[in-house]
Amino acid sequence: MKKIYTPIMINKLELKNRFVMAPMSIGATDNGMVTDDQIEFYKRRARGGVGLIVFANMQWDKERYNPHHGALLTDRKYLPQLEKLTRGIHENGGKVFAQLMHRGRYANQASIQGVQAVAPSAIPTRFTHFEMPRELTHDEIKTFLQWQADAAALAKEAGFDGIEIQTNSGYLYGQFWSPLTNHRTDEYGGSVENRNRFMVETLEAMRKAVGPDFPISLRISGSDYMPGGCNGDDIAHICHLLDETGNVDGFSITAGWHESSVPLITMEVPHGAFAYLGRQIKAQVKAPVAMGMRMNLEKAEMFVERGDFDAIIMGRVFLCDPEFVNKAQSGNADHIRPCVGCNAKCLDNAMANKPIGCIGNYECNREGILENAEGKLPTETVSEHPERILVIGAGPAGLEFSRVAALRGHKVTIWEKRDRTIGLSMYAATPPRRYDIRYLGQWMEHECRSLGVEIVLGKEADEESVLAAAKDFDRVVFACGSKKFAPPIPTEDGVHMVHAWDILEGNELDLGKKIVVVGGGDVGVETALYLGEQGTLSADELRFFMIYKPEPYEKLDELLNKSAIYDVSVVEMGKKLAPDINPGSRWSIMARCKQLGVKMMKETKVLEIRKDGVLVENAEGQKLLPADTVVMAAGAKPNNDLYEAVKDKIPNCALIGDAVKVARIPDAVESAYTLAASI
């Protein structure tokens, strides 16, 4: 058995394995109270085998708090629901820590009862649109120490198995550590020992409140990744100082602040890339060290097996698949629903104070709503009326419908006109460092085949074949996706024009040098990114050149960040480029396009497409953009013609996914799941 599946001690607490579920805000609390739906969410994760769950963002400040964004630990009245939470986790085989947090200068005044935010120093941040925080007074710091001790005692009384203090991501404690945000001249500022004093005194107060055997861990960014902030060496030294106090029972390592310009957990980050930060800290401390940040199972097992870390923290994988650990430990890792690192329904929703979810798991954070009276989800119950169902299309909607329908006992056959599955979602996975999106569709196909779904590739449906086949099926579901759309733009004969999908399909095309992409939505921008990356150094090439240094760094930087193949421009009529890419991914995609020299033009209308270029007009007037090739990426429309042709001739048929309305993967998954769950 690999070491990650073996027990570990945190102070006097034994965890059954070395998987830790990272703290995540999953949705609104009810006036500071944990809700029953949230409890069901965590019970499912405990049942899935994870050794430790960290319950996120518990607030202890009695004046600056948000009753709808994190449970409160400020009064005994909150204990009954917290006891229900901890009891539910314990009864399902898990342990749980209470994570205590304070946003400091990261709090918007409107979100904390209209009170001005406080921080080590009065230094604003773009994270709150530069609202000015107030510097904490000496007396307030002493009050904070008492409030935290009181909160820790309440957490222990509520049945939590330990405490985690949230110092990471630029919150209050990290603000004290960083010379960027701590300009104090008293005993809490200046030297590293002084900047660490608030944390040391917090630990002392908490330890006194909970006793010597109750675990206290720290969640720490191994480096701020902020100019003028703490680097990895600084944080490792601070961890050493804290470890020497004897009041820290474990370190949980992440990376970066919310303001960092480095992508931290998007799919472009290589799995385990930030492990070096954790290794630096482990070399400086005696307490157990757990490492997180963009982990997958292979990396997790390897790091623990060879002793890099004592445990691994993972978050989003437990949103995708609550049974992650059980499946991994039982040798069924190929059945784990993959996290693709998109952030679309998890981090983005959390940052917007919305309930989180997962693009591939419609059940995530809906357990309490979807469960029946026996506590079973639709995918855990068999339909009383099993059907034979024909599905047209093997994209995300068709595959998800078929998977859920098969779990419910229906016999499903899929017809797919291509020689592959996953539909148009493959195009979203083609641009550089977006490959992980394919894993979801591949998992759906794997699960369908495992459940006995018949997938017929290269089978194009038409009216005649569907009407003939319908006699042998009880239901036909159309998941035909979307089709190309070209706006009515005057176009000269002889223009070399291709559709973005033709490029993203991987077809070999002669595009020339100058390319104009018409349409700056997600498809247009990601196509431009794909084209802009052509001819730049690959990861392996850069590694080779960095090791042997045949070129100076400046030359390598140029080769990495400037395409030698294409000169790309994107034209968009709207006020914003790529508005349909979720915020957690959009910023880095846009930054990379700019770095590659892709020319981005918004609020620009295409007047005419000519053989020598694209005539556009914006506030600066008319301009001809020279083009060897014009790439059309101006949207798509539902592919519902076949459904419309047969819907009145088949007694039981339905339309799902993009064939209803062109949208995103989670919309396709939702429409597919809800229909299958209703049959």
DODOLUM-268560 format. One record per residue (C-alpha): residue number from 1; residue in three letters; z, y, x. Coordinates in steps of 0.2 Angstrom, whole numbers, always signed. Last residue first. Layout:
<sites>
NUM/ALA/Z/Y/X;
...
</sites>
This chain:
<sites>
679/ILE/-83/+47/-185;
678/SER/-73/+63/-182;
677/ALA/-69/+60/-164;
676/ALA/-87/+58/-160;
675/LEU/-91/+75/-168;
674/THR/-76/+84/-159;
673/TYR/-80/+77/-143;
672/ALA/-99/+81/-143;
671/SER/-96/+99/-149;
670/GLU/-82/+102/-136;
669/VAL/-92/+94/-121;
668/ALA/-107/+105/-125;
667/ASP/-96/+120/-126;
666/PRO/-87/+115/-110;
665/ILE/-104/+114/-101;
664/ARG/-110/+131/-106;
663/ALA/-120/+139/-120;
662/VAL/-137/+138/-128;
661/LYS/-134/+135/-146;
660/VAL/-137/+120/-157;
659/ALA/-148/+110/-145;
658/ASP/-137/+116/-131;
657/GLY/-124/+104/-137;
656/ILE/-124/+94/-153;
655/LEU/-136/+91/-168;
654/ALA/-132/+78/-181;
653/CYS/-140/+64/-191;
652/ASN/-136/+53/-206;
651/PRO/-149/+50/-220;
650/ILE/-164/+52/-209;
649/LYS/-180/+60/-217;
648/ASP/-173/+77/-220;
647/LYS/-167/+79/-202;
646/VAL/-184/+72/-195;
645/ALA/-194/+87/-189;
644/GLU/-179/+99/-187;
643/TYR/-171/+87/-175;
642/LEU/-187/+85/-165;
641/ASP/-189/+104/-164;
640/ASN/-171/+107/-158;
639/ASN/-173/+111/-140;
638/PRO/-162/+127/-141;
637/LYS/-168/+142/-131;
636/ALA/-168/+147/-113;
635/GLY/-165/+162/-103;
634/ALA/-175/+175/-92;
633/ALA/-176/+164/-76;
632/MET/-194/+166/-72;
631/VAL/-198/+165/-54;
630/VAL/-212/+177/-48;
629/THR/-221/+171/-32;
628/ASP/-230/+181/-19;
627/ALA/-221/+196/-25;
626/PRO/-222/+215/-20;
625/LEU/-209/+225/-31;
624/LEU/-219/+239/-39;
623/LYS/-207/+254/-44;
622/GLN/-205/+265/-60;
621/GLY/-192/+278/-61;
620/GLU/-175/+279/-53;
619/ALA/-165/+276/-69;
618/ASN/-175/+260/-71;
617/GLU/-193/+253/-72;
616/VAL/-201/+238/-65;
615/LEU/-219/+233/-60;
614/VAL/-218/+215/-53;
613/GLY/-230/+211/-38;
612/ASP/-248/+208/-32;
611/LYS/-254/+197/-45;
610/ARG/-246/+208/-58;
609/ILE/-231/+206/-70;
608/GLU/-228/+221/-81;
607/LEU/-214/+232/-87;
606/VAL/-199/+222/-81;
605/LYS/-184/+233/-86;
604/THR/-170/+237/-74;
603/GLU/-152/+239/-79;
602/LYS/-147/+228/-64;
601/MET/-157/+226/-48;
600/MET/-150/+214/-35;
599/LYS/-159/+213/-18;
598/VAL/-154/+196/-9;
597/GLY/-148/+201/+9;
596/LEU/-139/+185/+12;
595/GLN/-122/+194/+12;
594/LYS/-126/+201/-5;
593/CYS/-130/+184/-12;
592/ARG/-114/+178/-4;
591/ALA/-104/+191/-12;
590/MET/-112/+188/-29;
589/ILE/-108/+169/-27;
588/SER/-90/+173/-22;
587/TRP/-86/+185/-36;
586/ARG/-94/+173/-49;
585/SER/-84/+158/-47;
584/GLY/-67/+163/-54;
583/PRO/-75/+175/-65;
582/ASN/-85/+163/-75;
581/ILE/-104/+164/-73;
580/ASP/-111/+172/-89;
579/PRO/-111/+190/-83;
578/ALA/-123/+185/-69;
577/LEU/-128/+203/-66;
576/LYS/-121/+217/-76;
575/LYS/-128/+231/-86;
574/GLY/-142/+221/-93;
573/MET/-161/+221/-89;
572/GLU/-160/+211/-74;
571/VAL/-171/+210/-59;
570/VAL/-167/+199/-44;
569/SER/-176/+201/-27;
568/VAL/-178/+188/-13;
567/ASP/-186/+189/+4;
566/TYR/-188/+171/+9;
565/ILE/-188/+160/+25;
564/ALA/-178/+167/+39;
563/SER/-163/+169/+28;
562/LYS/-149/+179/+35;
561/ASN/-131/+174/+35;
560/LEU/-129/+159/+47;
559/LEU/-143/+164/+59;
558/GLU/-135/+182/+60;
557/ASP/-118/+176/+63;
556/LEU/-125/+164/+76;
555/LYS/-133/+178/+85;
554/GLU/-117/+189/+85;
553/TYR/-107/+174/+91;
552/PRO/-117/+173/+107;
551/GLU/-130/+158/+108;
550/PRO/-130/+142/+118;
549/LYS/-111/+141/+114;
548/TYR/-108/+122/+115;
547/ILE/-95/+120/+102;
546/MET/-100/+134/+91;
545/PHE/-118/+129/+92;
544/PHE/-114/+111/+86;
543/ARG/-102/+117/+72;
542/LEU/-115/+129/+66;
541/GLU/-129/+115/+65;
540/ASP/-117/+104/+56;
539/ALA/-112/+117/+43;
538/SER/-130/+122/+41;
537/LEU/-138/+137/+48;
536/THR/-149/+148/+37;
535/GLY/-167/+143/+34;
534/GLN/-165/+142/+15;
533/GLU/-149/+151/+9;
532/GLY/-158/+165/+0;
531/LEU/-168/+153/-10;
530/TYR/-152/+144/-17;
529/LEU/-143/+161/-20;
528/ALA/-158/+167/-29;
527/THR/-158/+152/-40;
526/GLU/-140/+155/-43;
525/VAL/-143/+173/-48;
524/GLY/-157/+168/-60;
523/VAL/-148/+154/-68;
522/ASP/-132/+163/-70;
521/GLY/-140/+178/-78;
520/GLY/-151/+190/-68;
519/GLY/-168/+187/-76;
518/VAL/-185/+189/-67;
517/VAL/-183/+182/-49;
516/VAL/-195/+191/-37;
515/ILE/-200/+181/-22;
514/LYS/-208/+188/-6;
513/LYS/-212/+174/+7;
512/GLY/-224/+162/+0;
511/LEU/-218/+150/-14;
510/ASP/-227/+134/-11;
509/LEU/-217/+122/-21;
508/GLU/-209/+105/-17;
507/ASN/-199/+101/-33;
506/GLY/-180/+101/-31;
505/GLU/-176/+102/-49;
504/LEU/-168/+119/-45;
503/ILE/-185/+126/-41;
502/ASP/-194/+119/-56;
501/TRP/-179/+125/-66;
500/ALA/-181/+143/-60;
499/HIS/-198/+143/-69;
498/VAL/-214/+146/-58;
497/MET/-226/+160/-58;
496/HIS/-241/+163/-46;
495/VAL/-250/+177/-56;
494/GLY/-269/+173/-58;
493/ASP/-271/+182/-75;
492/GLU/-260/+197/-76;
491/THR/-244/+196/-86;
490/PRO/-238/+208/-100;
489/ILE/-220/+202/-103;
488/PRO/-216/+192/-119;
487/PRO/-200/+184/-114;
486/ALA/-202/+166/-106;
485/PHE/-190/+152/-113;
484/LYS/-188/+135/-106;
483/LYS/-180/+122/-116;
482/SER/-162/+118/-121;
481/GLY/-152/+102/-123;
480/CYS/-159/+87/-133;
479/ALA/-142/+81/-139;
478/PHE/-148/+74/-156;
477/VAL/-137/+61/-164;
476/VAL/-144/+48/-175;
475/ARG/-133/+38/-186;
474/ASP/-132/+20/-194;
473/PHE/-145/+13/-183;
472/ASP/-158/+0/-185;
471/LYS/-169/+9/-197;
470/ALA/-167/+25/-186;
469/ALA/-178/+17/-173;
468/ALA/-194/+19/-183;
467/LEU/-190/+37/-188;
466/VAL/-186/+41/-170;
465/SER/-201/+33/-163;
464/GLU/-213/+42/-175;
463/GLU/-204/+59/-173;
462/ASP/-204/+59/-154;
461/ALA/-192/+52/-141;
460/GLU/-196/+51/-123;
459/LYS/-189/+35/-115;
458/GLY/-189/+36/-96;
457/LEU/-171/+31/-95;
456/VAL/-163/+19/-108;
455/ILE/-144/+20/-107;
454/GLU/-135/+6/-117;
453/VAL/-116/+11/-119;
452/GLY/-106/-4/-114;
451/LEU/-90/+5/-110;
450/SER/-92/+4/-92;
449/ARG/-110/+11/-94;
448/CYS/-103/+26/-103;
447/GLU/-89/+28/-90;
446/HIS/-101/+28/-76;
445/GLU/-113/+41/-85;
444/MET/-98/+52/-89;
443/TRP/-93/+51/-71;
442/GLN/-110/+56/-64;
441/GLY/-110/+70/-76;
440/LEU/-94/+77/-69;
439/TYR/-98/+73/-51;
438/ARG/-114/+84/-53;
437/ILE/-104/+100/-54;
436/ASP/-98/+96/-36;
435/TYR/-114/+101/-29;
434/ARG/-111/+120/-31;
433/ARG/-109/+123/-12;
432/PRO/-127/+129/-10;
431/PRO/-137/+129/-27;
430/THR/-142/+113/-35;
429/ALA/-126/+109/-46;
428/ALA/-131/+122/-59;
427/TYR/-148/+113/-60;
426/MET/-140/+96/-62;
425/SER/-132/+103/-78;
424/LEU/-149/+103/-85;
423/GLY/-148/+84/-90;
422/ILE/-134/+73/-83;
421/THR/-145/+57/-83;
420/ARG/-160/+52/-73;
419/ASP/-178/+45/-75;
418/ARG/-180/+59/-88;
417/LYS/-184/+56/-106;
416/GLU/-167/+50/-111;
415/TRP/-163/+38/-125;
414/ILE/-145/+33/-127;
413/THR/-138/+18/-137;
412/VAL/-121/+17/-144;
411/LYS/-110/+4/-152;
410/HIS/-95/+12/-160;
409/GLY/-77/+6/-156;
408/ARG/-68/+23/-154;
407/LEU/-70/+22/-135;
406/ALA/-89/+20/-138;
405/ALA/-89/+36/-148;
404/VAL/-80/+46/-135;
403/ARG/-92/+40/-121;
402/SER/-107/+42/-131;
401/PHE/-102/+60/-137;
400/GLU/-98/+64/-119;
399/LEU/-115/+57/-112;
398/GLY/-125/+66/-125;
397/ALA/-117/+83/-123;
396/PRO/-117/+82/-104;
395/GLY/-135/+78/-103;
394/ALA/-141/+61/-108;
393/GLY/-153/+65/-123;
392/ILE/-156/+57/-140;
391/VAL/-141/+47/-146;
390/LEU/-143/+32/-157;
389/ILE/-127/+26/-166;
388/ARG/-123/+9/-172;
387/GLU/-107/+12/-182;
386/PRO/-89/+6/-183;
385/HIS/-79/+11/-199;
384/GLU/-61/+10/-196;
383/SER/-63/+20/-180;
382/VAL/-53/+14/-165;
381/THR/-39/+25/-158;
380/GLU/-35/+30/-140;
379/THR/-50/+42/-139;
378/PRO/-44/+51/-155;
377/LEU/-27/+54/-146;
376/LYS/-12/+43/-151;
375/GLY/+6/+50/-154;
374/GLU/+9/+38/-169;
373/ALA/+7/+53/-181;
372/ASN/-10/+57/-174;
371/GLU/-12/+67/-157;
370/LEU/-26/+80/-157;
369/ILE/-15/+96/-159;
368/GLY/-1/+91/-147;
367/GLU/-13/+84/-134;
366/ARG/-23/+100/-134;
365/ASN/-19/+106/-117;
364/CYS/-33/+95/-110;
363/GLU/-41/+85/-124;
362/TYR/-58/+93/-121;
361/ASN/-58/+86/-103;
360/GLY/-74/+91/-94;
359/ILE/-73/+110/-94;
358/CYS/-54/+109/-92;
357/GLY/-41/+119/-102;
356/ILE/-29/+134/-100;
355/PRO/-21/+143/-114;
354/LYS/-26/+162/-112;
353/ASN/-16/+175/-102;
352/ALA/-32/+181/-93;
351/MET/-27/+175/-76;
350/ALA/-23/+158/-84;
349/ASN/-40/+157/-93;
348/ASP/-49/+160/-76;
347/LEU/-38/+148/-67;
346/CYS/-40/+133/-80;
345/LYS/-56/+135/-91;
344/ALA/-69/+141/-79;
343/ASN/-60/+137/-62;
342/CYS/-76/+128/-56;
341/GLY/-67/+116/-44;
340/VAL/-77/+101/-50;
339/CYS/-62/+91/-55;
338/PRO/-67/+73/-57;
337/ARG/-62/+61/-71;
336/ILE/-54/+46/-63;
335/HIS/-63/+30/-67;
334/ASP/-69/+27/-49;
333/ALA/-51/+28/-43;
332/ASN/-47/+11/-52;
331/GLY/-38/+3/-38;
330/SER/-21/+2/-48;
329/GLN/-14/+17/-37;
328/ALA/-29/+28/-40;
327/LYS/-29/+25/-59;
326/ASN/-10/+27/-61;
325/VAL/-11/+43/-50;
324/PHE/-25/+52/-60;
323/GLU/-19/+47/-78;
322/PRO/-18/+65/-83;
321/ASP/-37/+67/-79;
320/CYS/-45/+84/-78;
319/LEU/-29/+94/-80;
318/PHE/-21/+82/-68;
317/VAL/-35/+85/-55;
316/ARG/-32/+104/-57;
315/GLY/-15/+104/-49;
314/MET/-13/+94/-33;
313/ILE/+1/+94/-20;
312/ILE/+2/+81/-7;
311/ALA/+17/+73/+1;
310/ASP/+24/+71/+19;
309/PHE/+11/+79/+28;
308/ASP/+0/+76/+43;
307/GLY/+8/+59/+45;
306/ARG/-8/+48/+47;
305/GLU/-6/+40/+29;
304/VAL/-1/+57/+21;
303/PHE/-17/+66/+27;
302/MET/-28/+51/+23;
301/GLU/-22/+48/+6;
300/ALA/-24/+66/+1;
299/LYS/-41/+68/+9;
298/GLU/-48/+53/-1;
297/LEU/-39/+58/-17;
296/ASN/-46/+76/-17;
295/MET/-38/+92/-12;
294/ARG/-43/+110/-14;
293/MET/-26/+118/-10;
292/GLY/-10/+108/-7;
291/MET/+1/+102/+7;
290/ALA/+19/+95/+5;
289/VAL/+31/+97/+19;
288/PRO/+47/+88/+21;
287/ALA/+61/+97/+30;
286/LYS/+62/+97/+49;
285/VAL/+52/+113/+52;
284/GLN/+40/+121/+65;
283/ALA/+27/+107/+67;
282/LYS/+26/+105/+48;
281/ILE/+22/+124/+47;
280/GLN/+7/+123/+59;
279/ARG/+1/+107/+50;
278/GLY/+2/+116/+33;
277/LEU/-10/+129/+39;
276/TYR/-22/+117/+47;
275/ALA/-24/+109/+30;
274/PHE/-33/+124/+23;
273/ALA/-50/+115/+23;
272/GLY/-43/+99/+14;
271/HIS/-58/+98/+2;
270/PRO/-72/+110/+8;
269/VAL/-71/+127/-2;
268/GLU/-87/+130/-11;
267/MET/-80/+122/-27;
266/THR/-68/+136/-29;
265/ILE/-50/+134/-23;
264/LEU/-47/+148/-10;
263/PRO/-62/+159/-8;
262/VAL/-58/+172/+5;
261/SER/-57/+190/+0;
260/SER/-39/+189/-3;
259/GLU/-31/+199/-17;
258/HIS/-23/+184/-26;
257/TRP/-15/+180/-9;
256/GLY/-20/+166/+3;
255/ALA/-16/+148/+6;
254/THR/-5/+134/-1;
253/ILE/+10/+125/+6;
252/SER/+25/+117/-3;
251/PHE/+40/+117/+9;
250/GLY/+55/+106/+6;
249/ASP/+74/+105/+6;
248/VAL/+78/+123/+11;
247/ASN/+96/+128/+13;
246/GLY/+99/+122/+30;
245/THR/+97/+139/+37;
244/GLU/+86/+133/+51;
243/ASP/+72/+129/+39;
242/LEU/+71/+147/+34;
241/LEU/+69/+153/+52;
240/HIS/+56/+139/+55;
239/CYS/+47/+144/+39;
238/ILE/+46/+162/+45;
237/HIS/+39/+156/+61;
236/ALA/+25/+146/+52;
235/ILE/+22/+162/+41;
234/ASP/+19/+173/+56;
233/ASP/+8/+160/+65;
232/GLY/-3/+158/+49;
231/ASN/-6/+176/+47;
230/CYS/+6/+189/+39;
229/GLY/-2/+205/+32;
228/GLY/-12/+219/+40;
227/PRO/-29/+212/+34;
226/MET/-25/+199/+20;
225/TYR/-28/+181/+22;
224/ASP/-9/+179/+18;
223/SER/-7/+163/+28;
222/GLY/+2/+147/+25;
221/SER/+5/+153/+7;
220/ILE/+22/+147/+3;
219/ARG/+30/+137/-11;
218/LEU/+48/+134/-6;
217/SER/+60/+120/-11;
216/ILE/+78/+118/-17;
215/PRO/+85/+101/-21;
214/PHE/+102/+100/-28;
213/ASP/+114/+90/-17;
212/PRO/+123/+105/-9;
211/GLY/+128/+114/-25;
210/VAL/+118/+123/-38;
209/ALA/+126/+141/-38;
208/LYS/+131/+142/-20;
207/ARG/+114/+135/-15;
206/MET/+106/+149/-26;
205/ALA/+115/+163/-18;
204/GLU/+112/+157/-1;
203/LEU/+94/+154/-4;
202/THR/+92/+171/-11;
201/GLU/+101/+179/+4;
200/VAL/+88/+170/+15;
199/MET/+74/+176/+5;
198/PHE/+79/+194/+4;
197/ARG/+83/+193/+23;
196/ASN/+65/+188/+28;
195/ARG/+59/+206/+30;
194/ASN/+74/+209/+41;
193/GLU/+72/+194/+52;
192/VAL/+53/+198/+54;
191/SER/+58/+216/+60;
190/GLY/+55/+231/+49;
189/GLY/+62/+230/+32;
188/TYR/+76/+222/+22;
187/GLU/+90/+230/+33;
186/ASP/+84/+247/+29;
185/THR/+68/+256/+34;
184/ARG/+56/+248/+21;
183/HIS/+38/+247/+23;
182/ASN/+35/+230/+16;
181/THR/+18/+228/+8;
180/LEU/+7/+226/+23;
179/PRO/+21/+221/+34;
178/SER/+22/+206/+24;
177/TRP/+38/+196/+21;
176/PHE/+45/+206/+7;
175/GLN/+28/+205/-2;
174/GLY/+28/+187/+0;
173/TYR/+45/+186/-9;
172/LEU/+38/+196/-23;
171/TYR/+22/+188/-26;
170/GLY/+7/+188/-15;
169/SER/-1/+171/-18;
168/ASN/+15/+161/-12;
167/THR/+34/+165/-13;
166/GLN/+37/+154/-28;
165/ILE/+54/+147/-27;
164/GLU/+55/+128/-32;
163/ILE/+71/+122/-39;
162/GLY/+77/+104/-42;
161/ASP/+78/+89/-54;
160/PHE/+78/+100/-70;
159/GLY/+90/+95/-83;
158/ALA/+93/+111/-93;
157/GLU/+110/+113/-83;
156/LYS/+101/+113/-67;
155/ALA/+89/+126/-73;
154/LEU/+103/+136/-80;
153/ALA/+112/+136/-63;
152/ALA/+95/+141/-54;
151/ALA/+94/+156/-67;
150/ASP/+111/+162/-63;
149/ALA/+108/+161/-44;
148/GLN/+92/+171/-47;
147/TRP/+101/+184/-58;
146/GLN/+114/+186/-44;
145/LEU/+101/+189/-30;
144/PHE/+92/+201/-41;
143/THR/+107/+211/-44;
142/LYS/+110/+213/-25;
141/ILE/+92/+218/-23;
140/GLU/+94/+231/-37;
139/ASP/+109/+238/-28;
138/HIS/+98/+241/-12;
137/THR/+85/+250/-23;
136/LEU/+68/+242/-26;
135/GLU/+53/+253/-23;
134/ARG/+44/+257/-39;
133/PRO/+27/+250/-42;
132/MET/+11/+262/-44;
131/GLU/-3/+255/-55;
130/PHE/-18/+252/-43;
129/HIS/-29/+243/-55;
128/THR/-16/+229/-56;
127/PHE/-24/+218/-43;
126/ARG/-31/+233/-35;
125/THR/-13/+235/-28;
124/PRO/+0/+248/-27;
123/ILE/+13/+252/-13;
122/ALA/+30/+258/-17;
121/SER/+39/+247/-6;
120/PRO/+49/+230/-8;
119/ALA/+42/+229/-26;
118/VAL/+46/+235/-43;
117/ALA/+35/+236/-59;
116/GLN/+38/+250/-71;
115/VAL/+45/+245/-88;
114/GLY/+33/+243/-103;
113/GLN/+40/+227/-108;
112/ILE/+33/+218/-93;
111/SER/+15/+215/-97;
110/ALA/+11/+234/-100;
109/GLN/+18/+238/-84;
108/ASN/+6/+227/-75;
107/ALA/+15/+215/-63;
106/TYR/+8/+211/-46;
105/ARG/+20/+223/-38;
104/GLY/+34/+211/-40;
103/ARG/+27/+195/-48;
102/HIS/+44/+186/-49;
101/MET/+45/+167/-49;
100/LEU/+56/+153/-51;
99/GLN/+48/+136/-52;
98/ALA/+59/+123/-61;
97/PHE/+56/+106/-53;
96/VAL/+52/+90/-63;
95/LYS/+54/+71/-61;
94/GLY/+43/+59/-70;
93/GLY/+44/+42/-78;
92/ASN/+40/+46/-96;
91/GLU/+58/+47/-102;
90/HIS/+61/+60/-88;
89/ILE/+46/+71/-93;
88/GLY/+52/+71/-111;
87/ARG/+70/+74/-106;
86/THR/+65/+89/-95;
85/LEU/+55/+97/-109;
84/LYS/+68/+94/-123;
83/GLU/+81/+101/-111;
82/LEU/+70/+116/-109;
81/GLN/+68/+118/-128;
80/PRO/+87/+117/-130;
79/LEU/+91/+128/-115;
78/TYR/+82/+144/-120;
77/LYS/+98/+151/-129;
76/ARG/+107/+150/-113;
75/ASP/+100/+166/-107;
74/THR/+89/+172/-92;
73/LEU/+78/+157/-88;
72/LEU/+63/+163/-97;
71/ALA/+47/+152/-99;
70/GLY/+31/+159/-93;
69/HIS/+18/+171/-100;
68/HIS/+22/+175/-118;
67/PRO/+40/+183/-116;
66/ASN/+33/+194/-101;
65/TYR/+48/+199/-90;
64/ARG/+54/+215/-81;
63/GLU/+72/+218/-87;
62/LYS/+81/+201/-86;
61/ASP/+72/+196/-71;
60/TRP/+73/+177/-71;
59/GLN/+56/+171/-76;
58/MET/+50/+153/-75;
57/ASN/+32/+153/-68;
56/ALA/+27/+135/-67;
55/PHE/+35/+118/-71;
54/VAL/+33/+108/-55;
53/ILE/+29/+90/-59;
52/LEU/+35/+76/-46;
51/GLY/+30/+58/-44;
50/VAL/+14/+58/-54;
49/GLY/+11/+42/-64;
48/GLY/+0/+47/-79;
47/ARG/+16/+46/-90;
46/ALA/+22/+61/-82;
45/ARG/+5/+70/-85;
44/ARG/+6/+65/-104;
43/LYS/+24/+71/-105;
42/TYR/+18/+88/-98;
41/PHE/+5/+91/-111;
40/GLU/+17/+85/-125;
39/ILE/+30/+98/-119;
38/GLN/+17/+112/-119;
37/ASP/+13/+107/-137;
36/ASP/+32/+108/-142;
35/THR/+33/+126/-135;
34/VAL/+43/+132/-121;
33/MET/+53/+147/-126;
32/GLY/+51/+165/-119;
31/ASN/+45/+173/-135;
30/ASP/+35/+157/-139;
29/THR/+27/+153/-122;
28/ALA/+8/+156/-120;
27/GLY/-2/+144/-110;
26/ILE/-4/+132/-96;
25/SER/+2/+142/-81;
24/MET/+1/+130/-67;
23/PRO/+13/+123/-55;
22/ALA/+6/+110/-44;
21/MET/+8/+91/-49;
20/VAL/+16/+83/-33;
19/PHE/+10/+66/-27;
18/ARG/+21/+58/-14;
17/ASN/+27/+43/-25;
16/LYS/+43/+37/-34;
15/LEU/+52/+53/-30;
14/GLU/+70/+51/-24;
13/LEU/+82/+65/-25;
12/LYS/+97/+67/-13;
11/ASN/+88/+81/-2;
10/ILE/+70/+77/-6;
9/MET/+68/+59/-3;
8/ILE/+51/+50/-3;
7/PRO/+45/+34/-12;
6/THR/+28/+25/-8;
5/TYR/+11/+29/-16;
4/ILE/+6/+41/-2;
3/LYS/+10/+28/+11;
2/LYS/-5/+17/+7;
1/MET/+0/+0/+0;
</sites>
